[in-house]
Amino acid sequence: MGSLPLAIKEGGSAALRSGLMGSHGGGDLRGGCCSVNFLKYVLFIFNFIFLVGGIAVLAVASWTIAEKHDYVAVLTTSTYATTGYLLLLAGLLCLPAALLACCAIHKENKCNLLAYTFLLLVVFLLEAVAGVVAYVYEEQVMAELAHTLQDTFKHSYLSDDTVTRAIDTMQLEVRGA
C-alpha cells in the first residue's frame, strides 16, 4: 500500500509498472513464463511444428494423387480425388502461413498475426473436412466397388485405357506381385 500514493504522484503508469505489478508477476513483460520473448518463442515452436505437419500433409496428398489417382477411373464418385486435393490445398497453405507467421513474430505485426490466425483456421477446416470425408467414404468405397466393379469390368475394361490401367494395377496389388 505504500506505493499507492507514489502511483498517484507519478501519474500512475510508471508506478504501476514498477511498484504495484512489477515484482509479483502481474503485468511484467520482461521475464518469466508470460513475457513477450517467451511467447514469441512458443509461437515460433508451434509454427515450426505446424510447418512440419503441413509438409507431411503435402507429401501424403502428393503421393496419393500421384500414385493412387488411377483408381479414380474405377470409382463412380469423385470423393477420393476431392479428399486428395483438399489435403494438397491444406498442405500448400501451410507453407505461406508459416512464412507469414515467422515474419509476424519477428516484426510483432498484429495484422500479419491475424492473417496467420485466419490461415491457420482455414487449414484446420480443410483438414477436418478431408478427414471426415475420408472416414465416411472409407465405409462406402468397398460397397461402391462391389456394386460397380463388375459393370465397369464388363463394359469399359478394354475400351477405356484409364479403366483398364486402374483394374490391372488393382489386380497386381491384390495379388501382391
Backbone hydrogen bonds, N-H to C=O, Kabsch-Sander energy under -0.5 kcal/mol:
donor,donor_aa,acceptor,acceptor_aa,energy
4,L,1,M,-1.3
7,A,3,S,-2.0
8,I,4,L,-1.7
9,K,5,P,-2.2
10,E,6,L,-2.3
11,G,8,I,-0.7
12,G,7,A,-1.5
13,S,11,G,-0.7
16,L,12,G,-2.4
17,R,13,S,-2.1
18,S,14,A,-2.3
19,G,15,A,-2.8
20,L,15,A,-1.5
21,M,16,L,-1.8
25,G,21,M,-0.6
25,G,22,G,-0.7
26,G,21,M,-0.8
27,G,21,M,-0.8
28,D,21,M,-0.5
35,S,32,G,-1.0
36,V,29,L,-1.2
39,L,35,S,-2.3
40,K,36,V,-2.2
41,Y,37,N,-2.2
42,V,38,F,-2.4
43,L,39,L,-2.4
44,F,40,K,-2.3
45,I,41,Y,-2.5
46,F,42,V,-2.6
47,N,43,L,-2.5
48,F,44,F,-2.2
49,I,45,I,-2.3
50,F,46,F,-2.5
51,L,47,N,-2.4
52,V,48,F,-2.4
53,G,49,I,-2.5
54,G,50,F,-2.3
55,I,51,L,-2.3
56,A,52,V,-2.1
57,V,53,G,-2.5
58,L,54,G,-2.5
59,A,55,I,-2.4
60,V,56,A,-2.5
61,A,57,V,-2.6
62,S,58,L,-2.4
63,W,59,A,-2.5
64,T,60,V,-2.6
65,I,61,A,-2.5
66,A,62,S,-2.7
67,E,63,W,-3.0
68,K,63,W,-0.6
68,K,64,T,-1.5
69,H,65,I,-0.5
71,Y,68,K,-1.1
72,V,69,H,-1.2
73,A,70,D,-1.2
74,V,71,Y,-1.1
75,L,71,Y,-1.3
82,T,78,S,-2.4
83,T,79,T,-2.4
84,G,80,Y,-1.8
85,Y,81,A,-2.4
86,L,82,T,-2.4
87,L,83,T,-2.2
88,L,84,G,-2.1
89,L,85,Y,-2.4
90,A,86,L,-2.3
91,G,87,L,-2.6
92,L,88,L,-2.4
93,L,89,L,-2.1
94,C,90,A,-1.2
95,L,91,G,-0.8
97,A,93,L,-1.6
98,A,94,C,-2.4
99,L,95,L,-1.9
100,L,96,P,-2.7
101,A,97,A,-2.3
102,C,98,A,-2.2
103,C,99,L,-2.1
104,A,100,L,-2.5
105,I,101,A,-2.8
106,H,102,C,-2.4
107,K,103,C,-2.5
108,E,104,A,-1.2
109,N,104,A,-1.3
110,K,108,E,-0.7
113,L,109,N,-1.9
114,L,110,K,-2.1
115,A,111,C,-2.1
116,Y,112,N,-2.6
117,T,113,L,-2.2
118,F,114,L,-2.2
119,L,115,A,-2.6
120,L,116,Y,-2.6
121,L,117,T,-2.1
122,V,118,F,-2.3
123,V,119,L,-2.6
124,F,120,L,-2.3
125,L,121,L,-2.5
126,L,122,V,-2.6
127,E,123,V,-2.6
128,A,124,F,-2.4
129,V,125,L,-2.7
130,A,126,L,-2.5
131,G,127,E,-2.4
132,V,128,A,-2.6
133,V,129,V,-2.7
134,A,130,A,-2.5
135,Y,131,G,-2.3
136,V,132,V,-2.7
137,Y,133,V,-2.9
138,E,134,A,-1.7
139,E,135,Y,-0.8
139,E,136,V,-0.5
140,Q,136,V,-0.8
141,V,137,Y,-1.8
142,M,138,E,-0.7
143,A,139,E,-0.7
144,E,140,Q,-2.7
145,L,141,V,-3.0
146,A,142,M,-2.5
147,H,143,A,-2.0
148,T,144,E,-2.5
149,L,145,L,-2.5
152,T,148,T,-2.7
153,F,149,L,-2.7
154,K,150,Q,-2.4
155,H,151,D,-2.5
156,S,152,T,-2.5
157,Y,153,F,-0.8
160,D,156,S,-1.9
161,D,159,S,-0.5
164,T,160,D,-2.4
165,R,161,D,-2.6
166,A,162,T,-2.2
167,I,163,V,-2.5
168,D,164,T,-2.4
169,T,165,R,-2.4
170,M,166,A,-2.3
171,Q,167,I,-2.4
172,L,168,D,-2.1
173,E,169,T,-2.2
174,V,170,M,-2.1
175,R,171,Q,-2.0
176,G,172,L,-1.1
177,A,172,L,-1.8
